[in-house]
């Protein structure tokens, strides 16, 4: 049977792009479909912008250290719109690099969503069907809001880089590394940060001694961490977002950030057909 491609990759993140480039470099005829920005979570909505925020958040303590060693340092306020402009320019540059690498490798790119049609075919969002000897699913995960009243008023990690202004106060819900990283970042940028985690200690799965030390240091830095606490609901009011917690407290925050773990980004991908594709 003749196929349109040897390999069709669904997803233009770091994994999908790398797989497509390597396969094309070995002589395969390759196509890739991506319905959002090339680079995926790592480049556009995760690792890269997060690291740039980490760097930005570390300058305030640096200035304090310099002053302690005799430097006459005056640190102005952090200007979020200026940072966003520079961040956007860097992400545009990296996305162009990814597109250029795919073009140079001879990978055909479809700027559309693709889903499985059968074991050797994908259907693009414009209705076009392409066949491939092999189909690689590289769609990664996506952040979600929990199933609680008012969750739609909160943000997730994809939203944090596009906020028009930094909030004065924020509640971060979750205790994984994404929750803890952003708690530290926003605290370093001058935001009043509280963190709710339903478990007994943050960073489940990490070394126990490290978990305790990190938690102590986060608290010493001014992050208000509540263990054994989850959110029952969020209500939007003129005063801000009113959060009812499972510990009985009700507090008002300017923003609520849900960082409770990403499921696979496979909705509508046609994986339900998979069982019928094979005997």
C-alpha positions in Angstrom: 0.0 0.0 0.0 1.3 3.4 -0.9 1.2 6.1 1.8 1.3 9.9 1.5 4.0 9.9 4.2 6.3 7.5 6.0 5.6 9.3 9.3 2.9 11.7 10.3 3.5 13.5 13.6 0.6 15.0 15.5 2.0 17.8 17.8 4.6 20.5 17.3 6.2 20.5 20.7 9.8 19.7 21.4 9.2 16.0 21.2 7.2 16.1 18.0 9.6 18.5 16.2 12.6 16.5 17.2 11.1 13.2 16.0 10.0 14.7 12.7 13.5 16.2 12.1 15.4 13.0 12.9 13.1 10.9 10.8 13.4 13.3 7.8 17.1 13.4 8.2 17.2 9.6 7.9 15.4 9.8 4.6 11.7 9.4 5.6 9.0 11.5 4.1 7.5 13.3 7.1 4.6 15.6 7.9 3.6 17.3 11.1 0.4 19.0 12.2 0.2 21.6 15.0 -2.9 23.8 15.6 -1.2 26.2 17.9 2.3 27.8 18.1 5.3 25.7 17.1 7.4 24.7 20.1 4.6 23.5 22.3 4.4 23.9 26.0 8.2 23.9 26.7 9.0 26.7 24.3 5.8 28.8 24.3 3.9 28.1 27.5 6.3 26.4 29.9 10.0 25.9 30.4 11.4 28.9 28.5 9.0 31.7 29.6 9.1 30.2 33.1 12.9 30.3 33.3 12.9 33.9 32.1 10.4 34.8 34.9 12.7 33.0 37.3 15.7 35.2 36.2 13.5 38.3 36.5 12.4 37.3 40.0 15.9 36.9 41.3 17.1 40.5 40.9 15.6 41.9 44.1 17.6 39.7 46.5 20.7 40.3 44.3 20.3 44.1 44.9 20.0 43.4 48.7 23.2 41.3 48.6 25.0 44.0 46.7 24.0 46.7 49.2 25.3 44.4 52.0 28.7 44.4 50.3 28.9 48.2 50.0 27.3 48.9 46.7 25.0 51.9 46.4 22.1 50.1 44.7 18.7 51.6 44.0 16.2 49.0 42.6 13.1 50.4 41.0 9.8 48.6 40.7 9.3 45.6 38.4 7.5 46.6 35.2 5.4 43.6 34.0 4.5 45.1 30.5 8.2 45.6 29.7 9.0 42.1 30.7 6.1 40.8 28.6 7.3 42.6 25.5 10.8 41.2 25.8 9.4 37.7 26.6 7.1 37.8 23.5 10.0 38.8 21.3 12.1 35.9 22.6 9.3 33.4 22.1 8.7 34.7 18.5 12.4 34.2 17.8 12.4 30.6 19.1 9.3 29.7 17.3 10.8 31.0 14.1 13.9 28.8 14.8 11.7 25.7 15.2 9.8 26.5 11.9 13.1 27.0 10.1 14.5 23.7 11.4 11.5 21.8 10.1 11.6 23.6 6.8 15.3 22.9 6.4 14.7 19.2 7.3 12.1 18.9 4.6 9.2 18.3 6.9 5.8 19.4 5.6 3.9 21.3 8.2 0.2 21.7 8.5 -1.0 24.5 10.8 -4.1 22.6 11.7 -5.5 20.2 14.2 -5.2 16.6 13.2 -7.0 13.5 14.6 -6.8 9.8 13.8 -9.1 8.6 11.1 -7.9 5.0 11.2 -4.6 3.1 11.9 -2.8 4.7 8.9 -4.7 8.0 8.3 -5.2 11.3 9.9 -7.9 13.9 9.3 -7.0 17.5 9.3 -9.4 20.2 10.6 -10.1 21.3 7.0 -11.4 17.8 6.2 -8.3 16.7 4.3 -7.2 13.1 5.0 -3.6 12.1 4.8 -2.2 8.6 5.0 1.0 7.5 6.7 2.8 4.2 7.4 3.5 5.4 10.9 1.6 8.0 13.1 3.3 9.5 16.1 1.1 11.2 18.8 3.1 13.9 20.5 0.4 16.1 21.9 1.7 16.4 25.4 -0.5 17.5 28.3 -2.6 20.5 29.1 -3.4 22.3 32.3 -7.0 22.0 33.7 -9.2 23.7 36.2 -10.7 21.5 39.0 -14.3 20.5 39.0 -15.4 23.0 41.7 -17.9 25.9 41.7 -16.3 29.1 40.2 -13.2 27.4 38.9 -13.6 29.3 35.6 -12.6 32.5 37.4 -9.1 31.2 38.1 -6.2 30.8 35.7 -3.9 28.0 34.8 -0.2 27.9 33.8 -1.0 28.7 30.1 -2.6 32.0 31.2 0.1 33.3 33.6 2.3 34.8 30.9 -0.5 36.7 29.3 -1.9 38.5 32.3 -2.4 42.2 31.6 -1.0 43.1 35.0 0.7 41.3 37.9 -1.9 40.7 40.6 -1.2 42.2 44.1 -2.2 38.9 45.7 -2.6 35.4 44.4 -3.6 31.9 45.7 -1.8 29.0 44.1 -3.6 25.7 44.4 -1.4 22.7 44.2 1.9 21.4 45.7 3.8 20.0 42.7 6.9 21.6 41.2 4.9 23.9 38.9 2.9 25.2 41.8 6.0 25.7 44.0 8.0 27.3 41.1 5.4 29.9 40.4 4.9 30.6 44.1 8.6 31.4 44.4 8.6 33.4 41.1 5.6 35.5 41.9 6.8 36.1 45.4 10.1 37.3 44.0 8.3 39.7 41.8 6.5 41.3 44.7 3.2 39.5 44.7 1.6 38.4 48.0 1.5 34.6 47.6 -0.6 32.0 49.4 -0.4 28.3 48.5 -3.0 25.6 49.3 -2.1 22.0 49.1 -4.3 19.1 50.1 -1.4 16.8 51.0 0.8 16.7 54.2 3.9 18.1 52.4 4.6 19.8 49.1 6.5 18.1 46.2 5.1 14.6 46.6 7.5 12.1 45.1 10.6 14.1 45.8 13.2 13.4 48.5 11.5 13.8 51.9 14.3 15.9 53.5 14.5 18.1 50.4 10.7 18.6 50.6 10.8 19.8 54.1 13.8 22.1 53.5 12.2 23.7 50.5 8.9 24.2 52.3 10.7 25.9 55.2 12.6 28.2 52.8 9.5 29.1 50.9 7.8 30.1 54.1 10.8 32.0 55.3 10.7 33.9 52.0 7.2 35.1 52.7 5.0 32.4 51.0 2.0 31.5 53.1 1.7 27.7 52.6 -1.3 25.8 54.0 -1.1 22.0 54.1 -4.1 19.7 54.2 -6.1 22.5 52.5 -8.0 22.5 49.2 -10.5 24.9 47.6 -14.2 24.3 47.9 -15.3 27.1 45.6 -14.4 30.5 44.1 -16.8 33.5 43.8 -16.0 36.6 41.8 -17.0 39.8 43.6 -16.1 43.5 43.3 -13.6 43.0 46.1 -11.8 40.2 44.2 -12.0 36.4 44.1 -13.5 35.0 47.3 -12.1 31.6 48.0 -13.8 29.1 50.4 -11.3 26.6 51.7 -11.7 23.1 53.2 -10.1 24.3 56.4 -13.1 26.6 57.0 -11.4 29.8 56.0 -12.7 32.3 53.5 -10.2 34.7 51.9 -10.1 37.2 49.1 -7.4 37.2 46.4 -6.9 39.2 43.3 -6.1 36.1 41.3 -6.3 32.3 41.8 -3.9 30.0 40.0 -4.8 26.3 39.6 -1.6 24.2 39.3 -3.1 20.8 40.0 -1.4 18.7 37.3 -1.9 18.3 33.6 -3.8 15.3 32.0 -2.9 14.1 28.4 -4.0 16.5 25.7 -5.8 13.8 23.7 -9.4 15.0 23.7 -10.9 14.6 20.2 -7.8 12.9 18.9 -9.7 9.7 17.8 -8.0 7.4 20.3 -11.4 5.8 21.0 -11.1 4.3 17.6 -7.9 2.6 18.4 -9.4 -0.6 19.8 -11.4 -1.1 16.6 -8.3 -0.6 14.3 -6.8 -3.9 15.3 -8.1 -7.5 15.4 
